[in-house]
Amino acid sequence: MKKRSTTVFVIFFLLFFNDLYADKMGLNDAIYALQVVSGIDSEQYYYAQLFDKNESYWAQFLPSVNQALDKDLSVDVAVIGGGYSGLSAAYHIKKSNPSLKVVIFEAERVGNGASGRNGGLVLAQTYSEGGFVLGDHKEYHKEIYDITINSMKRIKALAESSGIDPEYVLNGQCLGIFNPDNIKSSRAYVAAAQKLGIPVEYWEKDTAISKLGSPGLLGAIFDPNGGMVNPGKLVAALKKLAEDTGVIIYENSQVRGYTEGNMIILPVFVKNKEYEVKAKSIVIAANAYAAATLDFFLDDIEPAHTQVAVTETLTDEQYRSIGWKDNISWYDDQYVGTDSDATFHMIITKEHRIVIGGGSVEYNEDDSLLYPGDFKKIEAQISKRIGEIYPSIKGIKIEKTWDGIICETKSKSERIGVTGKNHNIYYTLGYNGGQGVNVAILFGELVSKLYNGEGHRLLEIYRL
């Protein structure tokens, strides 16, 4: 009875207080005021504003959740974050160093962040060289292309070796051109890329429409290397691989900061209980959460919200009507929404559902990392774009829309390296968007190269 009375009071307080002072303060301020009068732990409240549950379409495919940490530990390597990078780094470090005790600490469940919520595209290049442009590393454009193509093929084989089918299909990727102003630059990119030996093609209007189906297309750039994956099943495969090599994974175990030293001290919280983990080395693979939870790269990390939606299953007639062939993943050149780089990207699942995302990028204006936007607005925007791309299924039901946080960096470049007074803090994060599925797993592997003192051409390029 006491618990129920307290809950009623809390709800009444929030509604009354926020309504009374709506013109002067936000709901977060009202909640903070409630903390003061009720004695709610402010640190606990702060961390509650950083994590939400993965409620995406892909969440149903994530693996079962491991137990949380229940004791103090001493380990060789502590990996913070159970997404693609963390799972990959832990797997490769343990694989190459079987005697080491390698442990992953995940604040929620593996794949709770962007790794389990993304749009499912597998793309070539890193962020700066992606999108069919010659970017900041243009002198290494072909080298980076080759490295990332080899990576996606290696990841496919590795994931499938787990015995879990991640629905990893490499039938190519496309940029669909709808804006006539982009035709000239697209042709120029293809010509330049082909001179470098990159096997991209420029598709004229008729070919683009016959392959992708959208009647509004004016052309397309096609790369035969690229494709799609089921993100939830990919997480499940990587988790199994890591555990099969001997990696220990604790879930629902929040790392809140660290203290440097020859042995790094990690305070790990499970509900209201704190445990101490001592680690000879740590790997920070928390991506968009790294700044807020670990005070890491505070001046460079910009967490950004992007949304993805999934349609109901298309009927056989609807599927034939859209004319989308060969399971090619693709994205458009229509820059709409709240960000100049917010294109729409899409894949079609083996059940013939369209997974489509993009259109806007949103940022928090306070310390919270919870989604600050309006899902109804996003869903309407995505629904409208589906109808424009495929008029024959205009109005198709969207079954689920979800949000995820990507880690943008002010430098617009991925961050990977080793730091700390004792050179025992390894990190990989900041994939910015688009290429994250492939690059996050690749960079996890590269962290193991750094840990083992081994070289890699991509690490050399990023240090130049």
N, C-alpha and C positions, 0 to 999 in steps of 0.2 A: 504493500500500500504506500509506503514511504517513497519507493522508487517511482511509482506512477505519479504521485503528487509532485515530485521533483521534476519529472518530465513535463508535466502539464505547466508547471511554473516557468520552465525554460522556454517552452514554445510560446506561452503568453508573453513573456518578457521580450523575446525577439520580435514578435509581431507588433506589440505595442510600441516598443522603443524605436524600432525602425520606422514605423508609420509616423510617430510623433516627430522624429527628427530627420525624416527622409531628405529634407532640403539642406541639412547641415552635415550629415554623416552617413556613411554607407553601412551595409549590414555587417561587414567585417569589424567596423568600429563598434557597432552595437554588441557583437559577440565578445569583443575584447572587454567592453565595459561589464558584461555579464561575468567574465572571468574574474574581474576585480572583486565584484560583490559576492561571488559564489565560491571563490577559491579554486577554480579550475586551473590546472597546471598549464601555464602559458607555453612552455616548450612542447607539451603534448598537443596542444591546440595547433601550434605552428606546423608540426610535422603532419598533422591530420589534413592540413591544407595543401600538402604536396602530392599526395598519392590518392588516386581513385582506382576503382576496380576496372579491369579490362572487360567491357561488356560488348565487344565487337562480335561480328559474325564468326571471326576466327577463334574466339575464346573457347568454343566448344571442342576444338581440336587440340587444345593445349594439354600437356601431360598432367597426371595427378600431382597434387601438391605434397611436397616433402614436409617433414616435421621441422619446427623451428629450433633454433639453438637453445639448449637447456643447461649449458655449463660453460665455464671459462675454458679457453683453448690456447694452445701454442701451435703455430703452423709455420710451414716454410713460405707458402704463398697464399695470401688472402685476396680473392677477386671480389670487388664490390660491384654488383650488378649482374643479373641473370638474364640479360638479353643476348642477342647474337654475338656481340663482341666479347662479353664475359664468358659465355659458354665456349666460344672458339678459343679464347686465350687460355682458359683453364685446360681444355682438352689438349691443345698443342704443347703447353708447358709440361703437363703430366706425361703425355705420350713420349716426349723427349727426355724426361727426367723421372722415370718410374718410382724412384725411391723417395721423392719429395711428397710432403703432405700438402696437397692443394685443395683449397676450400673456397666455395662460392657463397657469398651472403647476398640474398635477394630480399629487398624490403617487403615485397608482396608475394608474387609467384613468378616463376620464370616466364618470360614473354608477356609480362604485365604492361610494359611500356611499348615503345614504337615497334619493337620486334614482333609483337603479337597483334598489332593494330594497323599495320601499313596496308597499302593498296595492292601488294602482291606482285609488283613488277620487278623483274631482274634485268638490270640495265648495265651496259658497258660504261667504262670510264669512271673517274672520280667526279666530284661535283663541279670543279672548275673546268673540266674538259667535257662534261656531259652536255646533253641537249643539242648535240650536233653543232657545236661551236668550237673554234680554236680559242682556248681560254688562257689563264695566267701561266700555264705550263705548256704552251703551244709547241715549244721546241721539243717537248717530250710526248706530244700527243699520240703518236703511233706506239711508242713504248708503253705508255700507260694503258692504251687500248689493249695491247697484246697481254699485258699483265692481268688486267681485269677480265678479259675473255678466258684466259687460262684459269683464273680463279673461279669463275662461275661454273665452268665445266668440272673443276676439281671438287667444288662444293656439292654439286649434283651427285657425283659419284660417291662422295663421302657420306652424304645424308642418306642415300639409298642403301649404303652398306650397313646401316643401322637396322635394317629390316622394316623400317617405317617408310611408307611411300609418301614423300612430301608433295607429290603432284607437281614436280619440277619439270617444266616443259620449256625447251629452248628452241622455239620456232621463229625467233626474231622479234624485233621491236620497230616501231614506226613513230615518226612525227607526222601527224596529219595536218596538212596546210589548208586553212580556210580563208586566211587573209591574203589577198593578192600582193600586198606590200612585202610579204615574206618569201615570195617565189624566187626572186633574184638572189637573195642571200642564201637560200637553201641550195639553189643550183651551184652557187660559188663554193659553198662548203663541200658539197659532194665532189666537185672537181678537185679541190685541194686535198680532200681526204683520199681520193683514189690515187693521186700522185704519190701519197705517202704509203700506199699499199693497203689501205683500209677498204674492205669489201662492201661499202655502202652503195646504194643505188638511188637515183632520183626517179620516182614514179610519176608519170604524167597523170592527168586527171582520170582518164578511163581506167588505167591500171589501179590507181589508188582506190577508186570506187569499187572496182571488181574484187579487190582484196579485203578492204575494210568495211565496205558496204554503205557508208554515209554518202548520200547524194550531194551534199554540200561541199565535198572535198574538191580542191583545185589541184592537188598533187600531194606527194608524200616523200619523205626520206625513209628508206628501209635499210635496216641493219640486220643481216641474217643471224647475228650473234646477240642474243638477249631472249627474254621470255617472261615466264610467270611462275609463281609458286604459291602453295598454301602456307601462309606464314605460321599458323598454329602448328601444323604438322612439321614444318621445318624446325621450329623450336623443340618440339618433342623429339625429333631425330637427333638434334645436337645435344640435348640433355642426356639421352640414352648413351650416345657416344662418350660423353664426358664421364658419366657414371661408370660405364663399362671399363674405362681406363683407370678408375680408382678415385676420381674427383668426388669430393663430398659436397653436397649442396644443401644448404639450410635456407628455407623460405620463410616468409613472414618474419624476417630478422633484419631490422633496420640498423645500418651503420650510420652513426651520427658524428661525423668528424673523425680525426685521427691525430695522434701525437707522434711527431717524428723521432727517430732514434735508430740505433743498430737493430733494435727490435721495435717495430712500430706498434703503438697501442691503439686498438680500435674499440670504442664503446659500442656494443651491439645491444639494441633494445628489442625485447619481445614483450609486447603489450607494455606493462609498467615496470618490467624487471630488466635490469641492466647486467650484461655479462662483459667480461674483458677478454679480448682476443689479442694475443701477441703474435706478430708476423714478421719474419725476416724481410719479406718484400710484400708490397701490395700492388694490385692492378686496379686502377680506377677506370671502370667501364660503365659508369652510371649515366653517361651521355647527358641528356637535358637536365637531369636531377643533380649533376655533380656540383654545380655552383651552390644550389640551395641547401644541399645536405652535407657537403664536405668543404664548402668555401673554396672550391677549386676553380681556377680560371674565371673568377668573378667578373673580371673586366672584359672577357671575350665571349662568354656563353650567353646566348639569347634564346631561351626556350620559346618555341613557336607552336601554336595549335593549328593543326590541319584536320580536315574531316574526310571521312570515307563513308559510302553507303553501298548497300547491296539490294538488288531487286529481287522480287519473287522469281521463281524458276520460269524461264520462257517456255511456252508450249512449243511443240515441234514446228507448228505453223509460224509462230512469232520468230523462232530462231532462223528459219529459212528466209523470212521476210527481211531480216536486217542484213543478210549477205556478208556477215563477218566470217572470213575464212581462216583456217589454219591456226587458230588460237594465237594470233599475233597480238602481243601487248602493244598498246599505243597511247599516245597523248596528243592533245591538240595545241594549236598556237593561238588560242583565243584568250587573251589576257584580260580577265574580268575579276570582279570581286574587290577585295580590299588590298591586294598586293599585286604589283606589276608583273610578278613572276608566277602568278597562280594559274597555271594551266589546269585542264581536266585530264586525268589519266584513267585508264580503264583496262581491265582484263575480263575474260569470260571463263567461268569455272567449268569443270567437266560436267556439272549438273545443269549448265546453261543459265547461270545467274550472271548478271553484269555487276561487277564490282567497280565502282567509279568514285573518284575522289578529287580533291583540289578545288579550285575556284576561289579560295580565300585563305589567308593566313592571318591569325589573330594572336595578340600578345596580352599577357597579364599586366595590369597597371599597379599591382600590389605584390606582396610576398607570396601570394597563393599561386599554385600551379594548376589549380582546377580550372576547367573550361569556363571562360567568362562570357561566351556568346550565346546565340539563340539557335537551337537545333532545328526549329521549325523553319527559320529563315534559310538555313543551310540546305535542308531537305528540299525546300521549294526551289532553290537555286539549282541544285543537282537535277531534280526532276525536270526542270525547264530545259537544262542542257541535254539530257537524254532525249527529250522530244525533238530538239533541234538536230541532234546527230542522227537519230533513227526515228523519223516521223511515223513509221509503221507501228511503233510500240509507244507512241506518245501517251502519257498517262499511266504507264505500267506502275504497279505498286512497288514502292520502296519498303522493304521489310524491316530494315534496320539502318540507322545512321549513328556513327560514333566519332569520337574525337581521340586524337593522339598527339603527343608532344614530340616534336623533332628538335634536335639540337642545332640551331644555327650558330655560326660564329661571326663576329664582326669582321674577321679576316676573310670570311667566306671560303675557308680552307679547312680540311680535316686536321685534327691535332693528334699527334702521336709522338711518344718519346719517353724519356726517363728523367726524373727530376728528384729534388730533395737533397738535404745536406749529406746524406749517406748514399745517394744515387740508388735508392731502393724503392722508389715510387714510380711505377710504370703507368702509362695512361694511353687511352685511345678513345676518341669521341669527336663530335662535331661534324657529322656527315651531311648536314645542311638540307638534304632532301633529294628524292629521286633515285639516286644510286645507292642508297643506304643498305638495302638487303645484301647486295654483293660486297660492298666495300666494308661494312661493319664486320662481316665474318673474315674477310681478307685481312683487315687491320688487327683483328684478334690474333690471327696467325703471325702477323708481323711483330706483335708484342712478344710472342715467344722467341722470335729471332733476336730481338733486343735483349731479352732475358738471358738467352744462351750465348750472347756475344757474337751472333752471326750476322752477316750482311744480307742485304736484299736491294735490288735495283730501285724499287720504289722508295725505300728509306733514303737512299742516296739522292734521289730526285727531290724529295721533300726537304732535304737539308741544304740543297743548293740555293 
